[in-house]
Amino acid sequence: MPSPSSPAPPALARGRQPSLPQLRAFAAVAEHLHFREAASAIGMSQPALSGAVSALEEALGVRLLERTTRKVLLSPAGERMAVRARAVLQSVGELMEEAEAARAPFTGVLRLGVIPTVAPYLLPAVLGLVAERYPDLDLQVHEEQTASLREGLTEGRLDLLLLAMPLGAAGVREVPLFDEDFVLVAPGGHPYAGRRDLPRAALRELDLLLLDEGHCLREAALDICREVGREEGVPVSTSAAGLSTLVQLVAGGMGVTLLPRTAVRVETGRNAALRTAYFADPAPSRRVGLALRAGSAREGEFRAFAHALRGTLRRLPVRITDQG
């Protein structure tokens, strides 16, 4: 039996069904657990959001939230209903996408997620392609690390990803675009500076500077080190959140680093103290491509976009792949 201070559960309003604005308001509160932040996130006033959630509780006949003077919590029923609400909203979003794609491809909004070690070097080509060939496409770019992009794609926050592969996520299709080699960047006067036949084994003993945890480029570099037999005891310095800072540390004599080939001209051209060295074939490399939700209504559109993008990227120092 409820305590005197507990509000009575709302009675079921027969014949009424939840509306999409009510579900959207509740999903926002379930995500933020804060009415003001939830209202701001979906562009709704706080009183309107609170009213929408209350109306949803009344329509369902279930108490979804536990409100106190200091915080908002989901009730046990609210935890379950939040999952359902998100699924409904995602399905509605996919329905709208399918209708939009049926009306006209390459129109409307395209929310593109890009990793930081790709964005500065490929976005000029992507934006140029969109401006020239798809002027009616509203491209919205989100730069985030791989884990956040993967989550955004599967939850429907993002439509398409441009990132290093393999992603290895369930329910996601990968469309490769190109392979690119890694290049060793060293300070001036380094014994390997200028080499064009550097063996991978050289990485075993070098003072290697890498990006912070969470960057896929860091993991790729560590995988290469393991492949060449670099011992676990040989230190690897984690010193930077971005490639621009990383190469400045190299220029200052703190060590060497690996850059993807597409980043070399931009990142080393600003500092005359930096030198490069290229690995002997087969050089260590990474694959970059697009990722989309399996079964997306826009899959045909996205694959056509990938084909066009490959043509645009041929001028870069990469090896285009036509797979997928």
C-alpha positions in Angstrom: 0.0 0.0 0.0 1.5 3.4 -1.0 2.7 5.6 1.9 0.7 8.8 2.6 3.5 10.9 1.0 3.6 8.9 -2.3 1.4 10.1 -5.2 -1.2 7.6 -6.3 -0.5 5.9 -9.6 -2.4 7.6 -12.4 -5.6 5.9 -13.6 -5.6 4.4 -17.0 -7.3 6.8 -19.5 -9.1 4.3 -21.7 -9.1 5.1 -25.4 -6.1 7.4 -25.2 -2.8 6.6 -26.8 0.6 8.2 -26.2 1.6 10.8 -28.7 5.0 11.2 -30.3 5.7 14.5 -28.5 5.0 12.7 -25.2 7.3 9.9 -26.0 10.0 12.3 -27.1 9.7 14.3 -23.9 9.8 11.2 -21.7 12.8 9.8 -23.6 14.7 13.0 -23.1 14.0 13.0 -19.4 15.0 9.4 -19.1 18.3 10.2 -20.8 19.2 13.4 -18.8 17.3 12.7 -15.5 16.9 16.5 -15.4 13.9 18.4 -16.6 15.7 21.6 -17.6 18.5 19.8 -19.5 15.9 17.5 -21.2 13.8 20.4 -22.3 16.8 22.2 -23.7 17.9 19.1 -25.6 14.7 18.8 -27.5 13.8 22.5 -27.8 10.8 22.4 -25.6 9.9 24.6 -22.7 10.2 23.0 -19.3 6.5 23.4 -18.3 5.5 21.9 -21.7 7.9 19.0 -21.2 6.7 18.3 -17.7 3.1 18.4 -18.9 3.9 16.0 -21.7 5.4 13.5 -19.4 2.5 13.8 -17.0 0.1 13.2 -19.9 2.0 10.1 -20.9 1.8 8.7 -17.4 -1.9 9.4 -17.4 -2.4 7.8 -20.9 -0.4 4.7 -19.8 -1.8 4.5 -16.3 1.8 4.0 -15.0 4.1 6.1 -12.8 7.2 6.6 -14.9 9.2 9.0 -12.8 10.1 9.4 -9.1 10.3 13.1 -8.5 12.1 14.5 -5.4 13.1 18.1 -4.6 16.7 17.4 -5.7 16.6 14.9 -8.6 14.5 12.9 -11.0 14.7 9.1 -11.1 13.1 6.5 -13.3 10.6 4.2 -11.6 11.0 0.5 -12.3 8.2 0.7 -14.8 9.9 3.9 -16.2 13.1 2.0 -16.8 11.3 -0.6 -19.0 9.1 2.0 -20.7 12.2 4.2 -21.6 13.6 1.3 -23.7 10.2 0.9 -25.5 9.9 4.7 -26.0 13.4 4.9 -27.6 12.6 2.0 -29.9 9.3 3.6 -31.0 11.0 6.9 -31.7 13.8 5.2 -33.7 11.3 3.3 -35.7 9.4 6.5 -36.5 12.7 8.1 -37.5 13.4 5.3 -39.8 9.9 5.6 -41.3 10.5 9.2 -42.0 13.9 8.5 -43.5 12.4 5.9 -45.8 9.7 8.3 -47.0 12.3 11.0 -47.5 14.5 8.7 -49.5 11.6 7.5 -51.6 10.7 11.1 -52.4 14.2 12.1 -53.6 17.7 10.7 -52.8 20.4 13.1 -51.6 18.0 15.5 -50.1 17.2 16.4 -46.5 19.5 15.9 -43.5 22.6 13.6 -43.5 24.2 13.4 -40.0 27.8 12.3 -40.7 30.0 11.2 -37.8 33.8 11.5 -38.4 36.7 10.5 -36.2 39.3 13.2 -35.2 42.2 11.5 -37.1 40.2 11.6 -40.3 38.1 14.8 -40.1 40.7 17.6 -40.8 42.2 15.7 -43.8 39.2 14.3 -45.6 36.4 16.7 -44.8 37.6 19.3 -47.5 37.0 16.5 -50.1 33.7 15.4 -48.6 32.3 19.0 -48.3 33.5 19.8 -51.8 31.8 16.7 -53.2 28.5 17.5 -51.4 28.5 21.2 -52.5 29.2 20.2 -56.1 27.1 17.1 -56.6 24.5 17.1 -53.8 23.5 20.8 -53.2 20.1 19.8 -51.7 21.7 17.6 -49.1 21.9 19.2 -45.6 25.2 17.7 -44.3 25.7 17.9 -40.5 29.1 16.8 -39.3 29.8 15.4 -35.9 33.5 14.8 -34.9 33.7 12.2 -32.1 35.8 9.2 -31.1 34.9 5.8 -32.4 33.0 4.5 -29.4 30.7 7.5 -29.4 30.2 7.4 -33.1 29.3 3.7 -33.0 26.7 4.3 -30.2 25.3 7.3 -32.2 24.8 5.2 -35.3 23.1 2.2 -33.6 20.9 4.5 -31.5 19.8 6.6 -34.6 21.5 9.8 -33.6 23.8 9.6 -36.6 23.1 8.3 -40.2 26.6 7.5 -41.6 30.1 7.3 -40.2 33.5 8.0 -41.8 36.2 6.2 -39.8 38.9 3.6 -39.5 37.9 -0.1 -40.0 37.0 -2.7 -39.0 34.4 -1.3 -36.7 33.0 -4.8 -35.8 29.6 -3.7 -34.5 26.5 -5.8 -34.8 23.9 -4.5 -37.1 26.3 -2.2 -39.0 27.5 -2.5 -42.6 31.0 -1.3 -43.5 31.8 0.1 -47.0 35.6 0.5 -47.4 36.9 3.5 -49.3 40.7 3.3 -49.2 43.8 2.0 -47.5 46.6 4.4 -46.4 50.1 3.8 -45.1 51.5 5.0 -41.8 54.5 7.3 -41.9 57.1 7.8 -39.2 57.5 11.4 -38.1 60.7 12.3 -36.3 62.6 15.4 -35.2 65.3 16.9 -37.5 68.6 15.0 -37.2 67.0 11.7 -36.2 68.9 8.7 -37.7 65.7 7.6 -39.6 64.8 11.0 -41.0 64.4 10.8 -44.8 64.5 7.0 -45.0 62.2 5.5 -47.6 62.9 1.8 -46.8 62.4 1.8 -43.1 61.8 -1.7 -41.7 58.9 -2.2 -39.4 61.3 -3.7 -36.8 62.6 -0.2 -36.2 59.5 0.4 -34.1 60.7 -2.0 -31.4 63.0 0.4 -29.6 61.9 3.9 -30.6 60.5 6.4 -28.1 57.0 6.4 -29.5 54.5 9.1 -28.8 50.8 8.2 -29.1 47.4 9.8 -28.8 45.3 9.4 -25.6 43.2 6.4 -24.8 40.0 6.2 -26.8 41.5 7.1 -30.2 41.5 4.3 -32.7 44.8 5.5 -34.1 46.4 4.8 -30.8 45.1 1.2 -30.9 46.3 0.8 -34.5 49.8 1.9 -33.6 49.9 -0.4 -30.6 48.8 -3.3 -32.8 51.6 -2.5 -35.3 54.1 -2.5 -32.4 52.9 -5.8 -31.2 53.1 -7.3 -34.7 56.8 -6.3 -34.9 57.6 -7.8 -31.5 57.9 -4.6 -29.4 58.2 -5.8 -25.8 55.6 -4.8 -23.3 58.4 -3.2 -21.1 59.4 -0.7 -23.8 57.7 2.5 -22.8 55.1 4.2 -25.0 54.4 7.8 -24.1 50.8 9.0 -24.2 51.1 12.7 -24.5 48.4 14.3 -26.7 44.7 14.5 -27.4 45.2 15.5 -31.1 47.7 15.0 -33.9 48.7 18.6 -34.1 49.9 18.6 -30.5 51.5 15.2 -31.0 53.8 16.4 -33.9 54.8 19.5 -32.0 56.0 17.2 -29.2 58.0 15.3 -31.8 59.5 18.6 -33.1 60.6 19.3 -29.6 62.6 16.2 -29.4 60.4 14.1 -27.1 60.2 11.1 -29.4 58.7 10.0 -32.7 55.2 9.2 -33.8 53.1 7.5 -36.6 50.9 9.5 -38.8 48.4 8.3 -41.4 49.6 9.4 -44.9 46.7 11.8 -45.4 47.7 13.8 -42.3 51.4 14.2 -43.2 51.3 17.3 -45.4 49.0 19.2 -43.1 50.7 18.3 -39.8 54.4 18.4 -40.8 54.1 21.3 -43.2 53.8 23.8 -40.3 57.1 23.0 -38.7 60.4 22.8 -40.5 61.9 20.9 -37.6 59.9 17.7 -38.5 61.2 15.0 -40.8 59.4 11.9 -42.2 60.5 8.3 -42.9 58.6 5.8 -45.1 58.4 2.1 -44.4 59.5 -0.6 -46.8 56.7 -2.5 -48.5 54.4 -3.8 -47.1 54.1 -0.7 -45.0 51.8 -0.7 -41.9 48.5 0.8 -42.9 44.9 1.4 -41.9 41.6 1.1 -43.8 39.1 4.0 -43.9 35.5 3.7 -45.0 31.8 4.4 -44.3 29.6 2.6 -41.8 25.8 2.5 -41.9 23.0 0.7 -40.1 22.1 -2.6 -41.7 18.8 -2.4 -43.4 18.9 1.4 -43.6 16.3 2.8 -46.0 19.1 5.0 -47.4 21.6 2.2 -48.0 21.5 2.5 -51.8 22.0 6.3 -51.5 24.9 5.8 -49.1 26.6 3.3 -51.4 26.3 5.7 -54.3 27.8 8.4 -52.1 30.7 6.0 -51.3 31.3 5.4 -55.0 31.4 9.2 -55.7 33.6 9.8 -52.7 36.2 7.2 -53.9 36.5 9.2 -57.1 37.1 12.4 -55.2 39.7 10.8 -52.9 41.9 9.5 -55.7 44.0 12.6 -55.6 45.1 11.8 -52.0 48.1 9.6 -51.2 45.8 6.5 -50.6 45.0 3.2 -52.3 41.3 3.3 -53.3 39.4 0.1 -52.8 36.3 -0.8 -54.7 35.2 -3.6 -52.3 31.7 -3.2 -51.0 
